[in-house]
């Protein structure tokens, strides 16, 4: 995907996430692809990279999170995966 388009969608995903719960950082990896690092502020071990592949947000392991047109859905799914679970 075109880098400016990927950047736009990753920025919009970052904006959908609760900023009090998550810290986000956009990075450019060696291939030139942009990735969004999302880290839980209270549990830094809960961190993941999200990228744009074709028309989807994708986890670092390649599983689709949601279409790039569904920022809110992607944010909900990311929030669920990176949530602190109280016991």
Rosetta constraint file for C-alpha pairs under 8 A:
AtomPair CA 1 CA 5 HARMONIC 7.03 0.50
AtomPair CA 1 CA 6 HARMONIC 6.36 0.50
AtomPair CA 1 CA 52 HARMONIC 7.22 0.50
AtomPair CA 1 CA 53 HARMONIC 6.54 0.50
AtomPair CA 1 CA 54 HARMONIC 5.70 0.50
AtomPair CA 1 CA 55 HARMONIC 7.95 0.50
AtomPair CA 2 CA 6 HARMONIC 6.21 0.50
AtomPair CA 3 CA 7 HARMONIC 5.96 0.50
AtomPair CA 3 CA 33 HARMONIC 7.02 0.50
AtomPair CA 3 CA 34 HARMONIC 7.06 0.50
AtomPair CA 4 CA 8 HARMONIC 6.14 0.50
AtomPair CA 5 CA 9 HARMONIC 6.37 0.50
AtomPair CA 6 CA 10 HARMONIC 6.08 0.50
AtomPair CA 6 CA 34 HARMONIC 7.07 0.50
AtomPair CA 6 CA 51 HARMONIC 7.95 0.50
AtomPair CA 6 CA 52 HARMONIC 5.90 0.50
AtomPair CA 7 CA 11 HARMONIC 5.94 0.50
AtomPair CA 7 CA 34 HARMONIC 6.81 0.50
AtomPair CA 8 CA 12 HARMONIC 6.19 0.50
AtomPair CA 9 CA 13 HARMONIC 6.15 0.50
AtomPair CA 9 CA 52 HARMONIC 7.91 0.50
AtomPair CA 9 CA 68 HARMONIC 6.46 0.50
AtomPair CA 9 CA 71 HARMONIC 7.72 0.50
AtomPair CA 10 CA 14 HARMONIC 6.17 0.50
AtomPair CA 10 CA 26 HARMONIC 7.89 0.50
AtomPair CA 10 CA 35 HARMONIC 7.66 0.50
AtomPair CA 10 CA 36 HARMONIC 6.42 0.50
AtomPair CA 10 CA 51 HARMONIC 7.46 0.50
AtomPair CA 10 CA 52 HARMONIC 7.52 0.50
AtomPair CA 11 CA 15 HARMONIC 6.27 0.50
AtomPair CA 12 CA 16 HARMONIC 6.38 0.50
AtomPair CA 12 CA 71 HARMONIC 6.72 0.50
AtomPair CA 13 CA 17 HARMONIC 6.66 0.50
AtomPair CA 13 CA 71 HARMONIC 5.25 0.50
AtomPair CA 13 CA 72 HARMONIC 7.36 0.50
AtomPair CA 13 CA 74 HARMONIC 7.18 0.50
AtomPair CA 13 CA 75 HARMONIC 6.24 0.50
AtomPair CA 14 CA 24 HARMONIC 6.39 0.50
AtomPair CA 14 CA 36 HARMONIC 7.85 0.50
AtomPair CA 14 CA 75 HARMONIC 7.85 0.50
AtomPair CA 15 CA 19 HARMONIC 7.77 0.50
AtomPair CA 16 CA 71 HARMONIC 6.80 0.50
AtomPair CA 16 CA 72 HARMONIC 6.13 0.50
AtomPair CA 16 CA 75 HARMONIC 5.96 0.50
AtomPair CA 17 CA 21 HARMONIC 7.98 0.50
AtomPair CA 17 CA 22 HARMONIC 6.82 0.50
AtomPair CA 17 CA 75 HARMONIC 5.58 0.50
AtomPair CA 17 CA 76 HARMONIC 7.88 0.50
AtomPair CA 17 CA 79 HARMONIC 7.35 0.50
AtomPair CA 18 CA 22 HARMONIC 6.05 0.50
AtomPair CA 19 CA 23 HARMONIC 6.36 0.50
AtomPair CA 20 CA 41 HARMONIC 7.52 0.50
AtomPair CA 21 CA 40 HARMONIC 5.84 0.50
AtomPair CA 21 CA 41 HARMONIC 5.55 0.50
AtomPair CA 21 CA 42 HARMONIC 7.27 0.50
AtomPair CA 22 CA 38 HARMONIC 6.41 0.50
AtomPair CA 22 CA 39 HARMONIC 5.42 0.50
AtomPair CA 22 CA 40 HARMONIC 4.60 0.50
AtomPair CA 22 CA 41 HARMONIC 5.34 0.50
AtomPair CA 23 CA 38 HARMONIC 5.82 0.50
AtomPair CA 23 CA 39 HARMONIC 5.20 0.50
AtomPair CA 23 CA 40 HARMONIC 6.43 0.50
AtomPair CA 23 CA 41 HARMONIC 6.17 0.50
AtomPair CA 24 CA 36 HARMONIC 6.58 0.50
AtomPair CA 24 CA 37 HARMONIC 5.52 0.50
AtomPair CA 24 CA 38 HARMONIC 4.63 0.50
AtomPair CA 24 CA 39 HARMONIC 6.41 0.50
AtomPair CA 25 CA 36 HARMONIC 5.66 0.50
AtomPair CA 25 CA 37 HARMONIC 5.14 0.50
AtomPair CA 25 CA 38 HARMONIC 6.75 0.50
AtomPair CA 26 CA 34 HARMONIC 6.75 0.50
AtomPair CA 26 CA 35 HARMONIC 5.74 0.50
AtomPair CA 26 CA 36 HARMONIC 4.49 0.50
AtomPair CA 26 CA 37 HARMONIC 6.21 0.50
AtomPair CA 27 CA 34 HARMONIC 5.65 0.50
AtomPair CA 27 CA 35 HARMONIC 5.43 0.50
AtomPair CA 27 CA 36 HARMONIC 6.37 0.50
AtomPair CA 27 CA 37 HARMONIC 7.44 0.50
AtomPair CA 28 CA 32 HARMONIC 5.66 0.50
AtomPair CA 28 CA 33 HARMONIC 5.63 0.50
AtomPair CA 28 CA 34 HARMONIC 4.50 0.50
AtomPair CA 28 CA 35 HARMONIC 6.30 0.50
AtomPair CA 29 CA 33 HARMONIC 5.64 0.50
AtomPair CA 29 CA 34 HARMONIC 6.32 0.50
AtomPair CA 29 CA 35 HARMONIC 7.21 0.50
AtomPair CA 33 CA 51 HARMONIC 7.91 0.50
AtomPair CA 34 CA 51 HARMONIC 6.52 0.50
AtomPair CA 34 CA 52 HARMONIC 7.82 0.50
AtomPair CA 35 CA 49 HARMONIC 6.13 0.50
AtomPair CA 35 CA 50 HARMONIC 5.55 0.50
AtomPair CA 35 CA 51 HARMONIC 4.66 0.50
AtomPair CA 35 CA 52 HARMONIC 7.57 0.50
AtomPair CA 36 CA 49 HARMONIC 5.47 0.50
AtomPair CA 36 CA 50 HARMONIC 5.12 0.50
AtomPair CA 36 CA 51 HARMONIC 6.33 0.50
AtomPair CA 37 CA 47 HARMONIC 7.02 0.50
AtomPair CA 37 CA 48 HARMONIC 5.77 0.50
AtomPair CA 37 CA 49 HARMONIC 4.48 0.50
AtomPair CA 37 CA 50 HARMONIC 6.50 0.50
AtomPair CA 38 CA 47 HARMONIC 5.51 0.50
AtomPair CA 38 CA 48 HARMONIC 5.46 0.50
AtomPair CA 38 CA 49 HARMONIC 6.26 0.50
AtomPair CA 38 CA 50 HARMONIC 7.66 0.50
AtomPair CA 39 CA 43 HARMONIC 7.78 0.50
AtomPair CA 39 CA 44 HARMONIC 5.81 0.50
AtomPair CA 39 CA 45 HARMONIC 7.63 0.50
AtomPair CA 39 CA 46 HARMONIC 5.91 0.50
AtomPair CA 39 CA 47 HARMONIC 4.17 0.50
AtomPair CA 39 CA 48 HARMONIC 6.62 0.50
AtomPair CA 39 CA 82 HARMONIC 7.59 0.50
AtomPair CA 40 CA 44 HARMONIC 5.43 0.50
AtomPair CA 40 CA 45 HARMONIC 7.61 0.50
AtomPair CA 40 CA 46 HARMONIC 5.55 0.50
AtomPair CA 40 CA 47 HARMONIC 6.28 0.50
AtomPair CA 40 CA 82 HARMONIC 6.38 0.50
AtomPair CA 40 CA 83 HARMONIC 7.21 0.50
AtomPair CA 42 CA 84 HARMONIC 7.90 0.50
AtomPair CA 43 CA 84 HARMONIC 7.09 0.50
AtomPair CA 46 CA 82 HARMONIC 5.39 0.50
AtomPair CA 46 CA 83 HARMONIC 7.59 0.50
AtomPair CA 47 CA 82 HARMONIC 6.73 0.50
AtomPair CA 48 CA 59 HARMONIC 7.49 0.50
AtomPair CA 48 CA 60 HARMONIC 7.16 0.50
AtomPair CA 48 CA 82 HARMONIC 7.88 0.50
AtomPair CA 49 CA 59 HARMONIC 6.31 0.50
AtomPair CA 49 CA 60 HARMONIC 5.47 0.50
AtomPair CA 50 CA 57 HARMONIC 6.57 0.50
AtomPair CA 50 CA 58 HARMONIC 5.62 0.50
AtomPair CA 50 CA 59 HARMONIC 4.91 0.50
AtomPair CA 50 CA 60 HARMONIC 5.94 0.50
AtomPair CA 51 CA 57 HARMONIC 5.75 0.50
AtomPair CA 51 CA 58 HARMONIC 5.35 0.50
AtomPair CA 51 CA 59 HARMONIC 6.64 0.50
AtomPair CA 51 CA 60 HARMONIC 7.15 0.50
AtomPair CA 52 CA 56 HARMONIC 5.63 0.50
AtomPair CA 52 CA 57 HARMONIC 4.72 0.50
AtomPair CA 52 CA 58 HARMONIC 5.95 0.50
AtomPair CA 52 CA 68 HARMONIC 7.50 0.50
AtomPair CA 53 CA 57 HARMONIC 6.47 0.50
AtomPair CA 53 CA 58 HARMONIC 6.51 0.50
AtomPair CA 55 CA 67 HARMONIC 5.83 0.50
AtomPair CA 55 CA 68 HARMONIC 5.56 0.50
AtomPair CA 55 CA 69 HARMONIC 7.97 0.50
AtomPair CA 56 CA 64 HARMONIC 6.38 0.50
AtomPair CA 56 CA 65 HARMONIC 7.15 0.50
AtomPair CA 56 CA 66 HARMONIC 5.73 0.50
AtomPair CA 56 CA 67 HARMONIC 4.17 0.50
AtomPair CA 56 CA 68 HARMONIC 4.83 0.50
AtomPair CA 57 CA 64 HARMONIC 6.00 0.50
AtomPair CA 57 CA 65 HARMONIC 5.39 0.50
AtomPair CA 57 CA 66 HARMONIC 5.47 0.50
AtomPair CA 57 CA 67 HARMONIC 5.97 0.50
AtomPair CA 57 CA 68 HARMONIC 5.65 0.50
AtomPair CA 57 CA 74 HARMONIC 7.23 0.50
AtomPair CA 58 CA 62 HARMONIC 5.75 0.50
AtomPair CA 58 CA 63 HARMONIC 5.57 0.50
AtomPair CA 58 CA 64 HARMONIC 4.40 0.50
AtomPair CA 58 CA 65 HARMONIC 5.28 0.50
AtomPair CA 58 CA 66 HARMONIC 7.40 0.50
AtomPair CA 59 CA 63 HARMONIC 5.42 0.50
AtomPair CA 59 CA 64 HARMONIC 6.39 0.50
AtomPair CA 59 CA 65 HARMONIC 6.56 0.50
AtomPair CA 65 CA 74 HARMONIC 5.88 0.50
AtomPair CA 65 CA 77 HARMONIC 6.94 0.50
AtomPair CA 65 CA 78 HARMONIC 7.79 0.50
AtomPair CA 66 CA 70 HARMONIC 6.35 0.50
AtomPair CA 66 CA 71 HARMONIC 7.86 0.50
AtomPair CA 66 CA 73 HARMONIC 6.67 0.50
AtomPair CA 66 CA 74 HARMONIC 5.28 0.50
AtomPair CA 67 CA 71 HARMONIC 7.86 0.50
AtomPair CA 67 CA 74 HARMONIC 7.74 0.50
AtomPair CA 70 CA 74 HARMONIC 6.24 0.50
AtomPair CA 71 CA 75 HARMONIC 6.08 0.50
AtomPair CA 72 CA 76 HARMONIC 6.21 0.50
AtomPair CA 73 CA 77 HARMONIC 6.30 0.50
AtomPair CA 74 CA 78 HARMONIC 6.11 0.50
AtomPair CA 75 CA 79 HARMONIC 5.95 0.50
AtomPair CA 76 CA 80 HARMONIC 6.20 0.50
AtomPair CA 77 CA 81 HARMONIC 6.36 0.50
AtomPair CA 78 CA 82 HARMONIC 6.13 0.50
AtomPair CA 79 CA 83 HARMONIC 5.71 0.50
